[in-house]
Amino acid sequence: MKDFNGNEKRILLLFKTHQQKDKMLLMGLGRAARIFGNWFFLGRQDLSSICYDGIDWNKLRVDILKQRVDAVISRNPLHNRLIQYINLPIILFGGEDSSRPDIPAVVPNAELTGKMAAEHFLARGFRNFAYCGCEAESCSKSRGESFLRHIRKTSYDLFIYEHPSRCDYSWDERFEHLRKWVESVPKPAAFYACNDCRAKQVLSICKKNGIEVPTQASVLGTGNDMTLCSLASPQLSSIQLDLTTAGLKMAVLLDRLLRGEPMNGQRVYHSPLRVITRESTNIINVEDDVVAKALQYIHSNISRSIQVTDVAEYAGVSRWTLSNRFRRNMGCSVNQQIGKSRVELIKNMIEDGYPISDIARLVGFTSEAHISRLFKRETGFTPREYKKNVEEHLLPERSLF
């Protein structure tokens, strides 16, 4: 048997770690572990009691004793059964449990997330709003309540997805229930989903039923899972959560629990960072049909070197008519809107990890110097300065402690 280091603290991560939100939180937790000292992390793969068929709870207790686990980070609903078998510090990741308020938890700031989603859509001129929750998402209800609360401050229409009343519905029946709801919402409409998986389902329904995105249905997810968002068609806009900082804060709490602080309902809150705007919400909803067509052309061709004459020809009016109607509705010129849209695309590509040199080529610039001039004029930063700021925020400095 392995000779364990007496000073080593052994932490069991009792949840799957393949999703991006899990990896971002673990990034912060792992970085903090190097600060706090001799922490060793165990995963589900290190325990014989956990297999594809589920968990053998009798063996789990033996595994935890054998591995000399000092603390557990778990995900709802596993902790309710886990706590019957062990007497160790537990931190709940994935939302709090109202039936066990004493268990420390990492909790999303649903109020700010819902508010950010509402402001994102309101700025785009929508009049119909819809919220699509998910029973499996622990913070679905609170995010939806915040979104609806901020929309209700206006006089616009609201539509809320009601889950099937029967719990024995098959997956196909549930999807059909969701499809009928998406179709029933008056268009154009702004759909906010509690997570990226649910948002991707809404996009799939729109594509299958000929609902144009983002002109008829604009769709926003939560979590910014880059794999899901990039594979969605069209690519999915999503709210990026500050999970790396949450991981750092969770490590501070874990250190206190390992030093003997009792579990008494401590909470680690994480806030939304920004909306990462991709194709699914990259539109401004305006009543002027000519301006709407112009915006659609700009957004569809933003990676090309387009001119005002190209936009006017697509909209079916003269350049002079387009310029006047565009400025009256948008408060800026067509050229200014093209520049703003290109900068938003560049921001998204930087945040998704594209090298600056590749971005210049893919977005249709003749040189990196050209892209830098436009980007700095619109944002006050060069692309490389912006990239550095993004990386520093995703990986906060130790001064947070």
C-alpha positions as CSV (number, residue, x, y, z in Angstrom):
1,M,0.0,0.0,0.0
2,K,1.1,3.5,-0.8
3,D,2.8,5.4,2.1
4,F,0.8,8.6,2.3
5,N,2.5,11.9,3.2
6,G,1.1,12.9,6.6
7,N,1.1,16.6,5.5
8,E,-0.8,16.0,2.3
9,K,-4.4,17.0,2.0
10,R,-6.4,14.6,-0.3
11,I,-9.4,16.1,-2.1
12,L,-12.0,14.0,-3.8
13,L,-13.6,15.5,-6.9
14,L,-16.9,13.6,-7.1
15,F,-18.2,14.9,-10.4
16,K,-17.5,14.6,-14.0
17,T,-14.9,17.1,-15.3
18,H,-15.4,17.1,-19.1
19,Q,-17.5,20.2,-19.4
20,Q,-15.8,23.5,-19.9
21,K,-17.5,25.0,-16.9
22,D,-16.0,22.3,-14.8
23,K,-12.5,22.8,-16.3
24,M,-12.6,26.6,-15.7
25,L,-13.5,26.1,-12.0
26,L,-10.8,23.4,-11.7
27,M,-8.3,25.8,-13.3
28,G,-8.8,28.2,-10.4
29,L,-8.9,25.5,-7.8
30,G,-5.7,23.9,-9.1
31,R,-3.9,27.2,-9.2
32,A,-4.8,27.9,-5.6
33,A,-3.7,24.5,-4.6
34,R,-0.1,25.4,-5.5
35,I,-0.4,28.4,-3.2
36,F,-1.9,26.7,-0.2
37,G,0.5,23.8,-0.2
38,N,0.4,20.0,-0.4
39,W,-3.0,19.2,-1.9
40,F,-3.6,16.1,-3.9
41,F,-6.7,15.7,-6.1
42,L,-8.5,12.4,-6.6
43,G,-11.2,11.9,-9.3
44,R,-13.9,9.4,-10.0
45,Q,-11.5,7.3,-12.0
46,D,-9.5,6.6,-8.9
47,L,-12.3,4.9,-7.1
48,S,-13.4,1.3,-7.7
49,S,-16.9,2.1,-6.3
50,I,-17.7,4.3,-9.3
51,C,-18.3,2.9,-12.7
52,Y,-20.5,3.5,-15.8
53,D,-23.5,1.9,-14.1
54,G,-23.4,4.3,-11.2
55,I,-22.1,4.4,-7.6
56,D,-21.8,1.5,-5.2
57,W,-22.4,3.5,-2.0
58,N,-21.3,0.8,0.4
59,K,-17.9,0.5,-1.5
60,L,-17.6,4.3,-1.7
61,R,-17.2,4.6,2.0
62,V,-14.5,2.0,1.9
63,D,-12.8,3.7,-1.0
64,I,-12.8,7.1,0.9
65,L,-11.3,5.5,3.9
66,K,-8.7,3.6,1.9
67,Q,-7.7,6.7,-0.1
68,R,-7.6,8.7,3.2
69,V,-9.7,11.5,1.7
70,D,-9.8,14.8,3.7
71,A,-12.5,16.6,1.9
72,V,-15.0,16.2,-1.0
73,I,-16.2,18.5,-3.7
74,S,-19.5,17.0,-5.0
75,R,-22.4,17.9,-7.2
76,N,-26.1,17.8,-6.5
77,P,-27.8,15.4,-5.9
78,L,-24.9,13.1,-4.9
79,H,-24.1,14.8,-1.7
80,N,-27.4,13.9,0.0
81,R,-26.4,10.2,-0.1
82,L,-22.7,10.9,0.4
83,I,-23.2,12.7,3.7
84,Q,-24.8,9.5,5.1
85,Y,-21.5,7.7,4.6
86,I,-18.7,10.1,5.6
87,N,-18.0,12.7,8.2
88,L,-15.8,15.0,6.1
89,P,-16.0,18.6,4.8
90,I,-18.1,18.8,1.6
91,I,-18.4,21.7,-0.9
92,L,-21.3,21.5,-3.3
93,F,-20.5,22.6,-6.8
94,G,-23.4,23.2,-9.2
95,G,-25.9,25.2,-7.0
96,E,-27.1,25.1,-3.4
97,D,-29.6,22.7,-1.9
98,S,-32.5,24.3,-0.1
99,S,-33.0,21.1,1.9
100,R,-29.5,21.2,3.3
101,P,-28.6,24.9,3.7
102,D,-25.7,23.9,6.0
103,I,-23.6,22.4,3.2
104,P,-21.1,25.0,1.7
105,A,-21.8,25.6,-2.0
106,V,-20.5,27.4,-5.1
107,V,-23.5,29.5,-6.2
108,P,-24.0,31.5,-9.4
109,N,-25.2,35.1,-9.1
110,A,-28.4,34.5,-11.0
111,E,-29.6,38.1,-10.5
112,L,-26.7,39.6,-12.5
113,T,-26.8,36.8,-15.1
114,G,-30.5,37.4,-15.8
115,K,-30.1,41.1,-15.9
116,M,-27.2,40.8,-18.4
117,A,-29.3,38.7,-20.7
118,A,-32.2,41.1,-20.5
119,E,-30.0,44.1,-21.3
120,H,-28.3,42.3,-24.2
121,F,-31.7,41.7,-25.9
122,L,-33.2,45.1,-25.0
123,A,-30.3,46.9,-26.6
124,R,-31.1,45.0,-29.8
125,G,-34.6,46.4,-30.1
126,F,-36.7,43.2,-29.4
127,R,-40.3,43.4,-28.3
128,N,-41.0,39.7,-27.7
129,F,-39.0,37.8,-25.0
130,A,-38.9,34.2,-24.1
131,Y,-37.2,32.2,-21.3
132,C,-36.4,28.5,-21.7
133,G,-35.4,26.8,-18.5
134,C,-34.4,23.2,-17.8
135,E,-35.3,21.0,-14.9
136,A,-31.8,19.5,-14.7
137,E,-30.2,22.9,-14.2
138,S,-30.2,23.8,-10.5
139,C,-30.1,27.6,-11.0
140,S,-32.6,27.6,-13.9
141,K,-35.5,29.0,-11.9
142,S,-33.5,31.8,-10.3
143,R,-31.9,32.9,-13.7
144,G,-35.3,32.9,-15.3
145,E,-36.9,35.0,-12.5
146,S,-34.1,37.6,-12.8
147,F,-34.5,37.8,-16.6
148,L,-38.3,38.1,-16.4
149,R,-38.1,40.7,-13.6
150,H,-35.9,43.0,-15.7
151,I,-38.0,42.5,-18.8
152,R,-41.2,43.2,-16.9
153,K,-39.9,46.7,-16.2
154,T,-40.8,47.3,-19.9
155,S,-44.2,46.9,-21.5
156,Y,-43.0,44.1,-23.8
157,D,-44.4,40.6,-24.1
158,L,-43.0,37.6,-22.1
159,F,-43.3,33.9,-22.8
160,I,-42.1,31.2,-20.4
161,Y,-41.4,27.6,-21.2
162,E,-43.5,25.3,-19.0
163,H,-42.0,21.9,-18.4
164,P,-44.2,18.8,-19.2
165,S,-46.5,18.0,-16.2
166,R,-45.8,14.3,-16.6
167,C,-42.4,13.1,-15.4
168,D,-42.5,9.9,-17.4
169,Y,-42.3,11.7,-20.8
170,S,-39.7,10.2,-23.2
171,W,-36.9,12.4,-24.6
172,D,-38.7,12.6,-27.9
173,E,-41.9,13.7,-26.2
174,R,-40.1,16.4,-24.2
175,F,-38.4,17.7,-27.3
176,E,-41.7,17.8,-29.2
177,H,-43.2,19.7,-26.2
178,L,-40.3,22.2,-26.5
179,R,-40.7,22.5,-30.3
180,K,-44.3,23.4,-30.1
181,W,-43.5,26.1,-27.5
182,V,-40.7,27.6,-29.7
183,E,-43.1,27.7,-32.6
184,S,-45.8,29.3,-30.6
185,V,-43.8,32.4,-29.5
186,P,-44.6,35.4,-31.7
187,K,-41.6,36.4,-34.0
188,P,-39.3,38.1,-34.0
189,A,-38.4,37.0,-30.5
190,A,-35.4,36.9,-28.2
191,F,-34.9,33.5,-26.5
192,Y,-32.8,33.3,-23.4
193,A,-31.9,29.7,-22.2
194,C,-30.6,28.7,-18.8
195,N,-27.6,26.9,-20.2
196,D,-25.9,26.3,-23.6
197,C,-27.3,22.8,-24.0
198,R,-30.9,24.1,-23.9
199,A,-30.0,27.0,-26.2
200,K,-28.6,24.6,-28.7
201,Q,-31.8,22.7,-28.6
202,V,-33.7,25.9,-29.4
203,L,-31.4,26.6,-32.3
204,S,-31.9,23.0,-33.6
205,I,-35.7,23.5,-33.5
206,C,-35.4,26.8,-35.4
207,K,-33.2,25.3,-38.1
208,K,-35.5,22.3,-38.5
209,N,-38.6,24.4,-38.7
210,G,-37.3,27.2,-41.0
211,I,-37.2,29.9,-38.3
212,E,-34.3,32.2,-39.3
213,V,-31.7,33.0,-36.7
214,P,-31.1,35.7,-35.7
215,T,-33.7,37.7,-37.7
216,Q,-36.8,35.8,-36.5
217,A,-35.4,34.2,-33.4
218,S,-32.3,35.5,-31.5
219,V,-30.9,32.9,-29.1
220,L,-28.6,33.4,-26.0
221,G,-27.2,30.6,-23.8
222,T,-25.4,30.6,-20.4
223,G,-21.9,29.2,-19.6
224,N,-20.1,29.9,-22.9
225,D,-19.1,26.3,-23.5
226,M,-16.9,27.0,-26.5
227,T,-17.3,23.5,-28.0
228,L,-21.1,23.7,-27.9
229,C,-21.2,27.3,-29.0
230,S,-18.9,26.7,-31.9
231,L,-20.6,23.6,-33.1
232,A,-24.0,25.1,-33.0
233,S,-25.5,26.3,-36.3
234,P,-25.5,29.3,-36.3
235,Q,-22.8,29.7,-33.7
236,L,-24.3,30.4,-30.3
237,S,-24.0,33.6,-28.3
238,S,-23.6,32.9,-24.5
239,I,-23.0,34.6,-21.2
240,Q,-19.4,33.8,-19.9
241,L,-19.3,33.1,-16.2
242,D,-16.3,33.9,-14.0
243,L,-15.8,30.3,-12.9
244,T,-12.0,30.6,-12.7
245,T,-12.3,33.2,-9.9
246,A,-15.0,31.0,-8.3
247,G,-12.4,28.2,-8.2
248,L,-9.9,30.4,-6.5
249,K,-12.5,31.5,-3.9
250,M,-13.6,27.9,-3.4
251,A,-10.0,27.0,-2.6
252,V,-9.9,29.7,0.1
253,L,-13.1,28.2,1.7
254,L,-11.7,24.6,1.3
255,D,-8.5,25.6,3.1
256,R,-10.6,27.0,6.0
257,L,-12.7,23.8,6.2
258,L,-9.5,21.6,6.2
259,R,-8.2,23.7,9.1
260,G,-11.3,22.8,11.1
261,E,-13.9,25.5,10.4
262,P,-17.3,23.8,10.7
263,M,-19.7,23.6,7.7
264,N,-22.4,26.2,8.4
265,G,-23.8,27.2,5.0
266,Q,-20.8,29.1,3.6
267,R,-21.3,30.4,0.0
268,V,-18.9,31.2,-2.9
269,Y,-20.7,33.4,-5.5
270,H,-19.6,33.7,-9.1
271,S,-20.8,36.5,-11.4
272,P,-21.2,36.7,-15.2
273,L,-18.3,38.4,-17.0
274,R,-19.8,39.4,-20.4
275,V,-21.9,38.3,-23.3
276,I,-19.9,36.6,-25.9
277,T,-21.8,37.7,-29.1
278,R,-21.8,35.2,-31.9
279,E,-24.1,34.7,-34.9
280,S,-27.2,33.7,-32.9
281,T,-27.8,37.2,-31.5
282,N,-25.6,39.3,-33.8
283,I,-28.4,41.6,-35.0
284,I,-30.3,44.7,-34.1
285,N,-34.1,44.5,-34.5
286,V,-35.4,47.6,-36.2
287,E,-38.8,48.5,-37.6
288,D,-37.3,50.0,-40.8
289,D,-37.2,47.1,-43.4
290,V,-34.4,48.8,-45.4
291,V,-32.2,49.2,-42.3
292,A,-33.0,45.7,-41.2
293,K,-31.9,44.3,-44.6
294,A,-28.7,46.4,-44.4
295,L,-27.9,45.0,-40.9
296,Q,-28.5,41.5,-42.1
297,Y,-26.1,42.0,-45.0
298,I,-23.4,43.5,-42.8
299,H,-23.7,40.7,-40.3
300,S,-23.7,38.0,-43.0
301,N,-20.7,39.4,-44.8
302,I,-18.6,40.9,-42.0
303,S,-15.5,38.8,-42.8
304,R,-15.4,40.3,-46.3
305,S,-14.2,43.8,-47.3
306,I,-17.7,45.3,-47.9
307,Q,-18.5,48.9,-49.0
308,V,-21.6,51.1,-48.4
309,T,-22.5,50.6,-52.1
310,D,-22.6,46.8,-51.6
311,V,-25.0,47.3,-48.6
312,A,-27.2,49.8,-50.5
313,E,-27.5,47.5,-53.5
314,Y,-28.6,44.6,-51.3
315,A,-31.1,46.8,-49.5
316,G,-32.5,47.9,-52.8
317,V,-32.1,51.7,-52.3
318,S,-29.6,54.4,-53.3
319,R,-26.6,55.0,-51.1
320,W,-28.0,58.4,-50.1
321,T,-31.4,57.0,-49.0
322,L,-29.7,54.2,-47.1
323,S,-27.3,56.6,-45.3
324,N,-30.1,58.8,-44.1
325,R,-32.4,56.1,-43.0
326,F,-29.6,54.2,-41.3
327,R,-28.3,57.2,-39.3
328,R,-31.9,58.0,-38.3
329,N,-32.5,54.5,-36.9
330,M,-29.0,53.5,-35.7
331,G,-27.5,56.8,-34.7
332,C,-24.3,56.1,-36.7
333,S,-23.2,55.8,-40.4
334,V,-23.2,52.5,-42.3
335,N,-19.4,52.6,-42.4
336,Q,-19.3,53.1,-38.6
337,Q,-21.6,50.1,-38.1
338,I,-19.4,47.9,-40.4
339,G,-16.4,48.9,-38.2
340,K,-18.3,48.2,-35.0
341,S,-19.4,44.8,-36.2
342,R,-15.9,43.8,-37.4
343,V,-14.5,44.8,-34.0
344,E,-17.1,42.6,-32.2
345,L,-16.1,39.7,-34.5
346,I,-12.4,40.3,-33.7
347,K,-13.2,40.4,-30.0
348,N,-15.0,37.1,-30.1
349,M,-12.2,35.4,-32.1
350,I,-9.6,36.7,-29.6
351,E,-11.7,35.4,-26.7
352,D,-12.0,32.0,-28.5
353,G,-8.2,31.8,-28.8
354,Y,-7.4,32.6,-32.4
355,P,-3.9,34.1,-33.0
356,I,-4.0,37.7,-34.0
357,S,-2.2,37.0,-37.4
358,D,-4.9,34.4,-38.3
359,I,-7.7,36.8,-37.3
360,A,-6.4,39.5,-39.7
361,R,-6.4,37.0,-42.6
362,L,-9.8,35.4,-41.7
363,V,-11.6,38.8,-41.3
364,G,-10.3,40.1,-44.6
365,F,-7.7,42.6,-43.5
366,T,-4.6,43.1,-45.6
367,S,-2.2,43.3,-42.6
368,E,-2.1,43.0,-38.9
369,A,-1.3,46.8,-38.7
370,H,-4.7,47.5,-40.4
371,I,-6.6,45.4,-37.9
372,S,-4.8,47.1,-35.0
373,R,-5.7,50.6,-36.2
374,L,-9.4,49.8,-36.5
375,F,-9.5,47.9,-33.2
376,K,-7.7,50.6,-31.2
377,R,-9.9,53.3,-32.7
378,E,-13.1,51.5,-31.5
379,T,-11.9,50.1,-28.2
380,G,-8.8,52.1,-27.0
381,F,-6.8,48.9,-27.0
382,T,-4.7,47.1,-29.6
383,P,-5.7,43.5,-30.3
384,R,-2.7,42.2,-28.4
385,E,-3.5,44.4,-25.4
386,Y,-7.1,43.1,-25.4
387,K,-5.9,39.5,-25.7
388,K,-3.6,40.1,-22.6
389,N,-6.5,41.6,-20.6
390,V,-8.7,38.6,-21.5
391,E,-6.0,36.1,-20.4
392,E,-5.3,38.0,-17.2
393,H,-9.0,38.0,-16.3
394,L,-9.4,34.3,-17.0
395,L,-6.3,33.6,-14.9
396,P,-6.4,36.1,-12.1
397,E,-3.3,37.0,-10.3
398,R,-2.5,35.9,-6.7
399,S,-3.3,39.3,-5.4
400,L,-7.0,38.0,-5.2
401,F,-6.0,36.3,-2.0
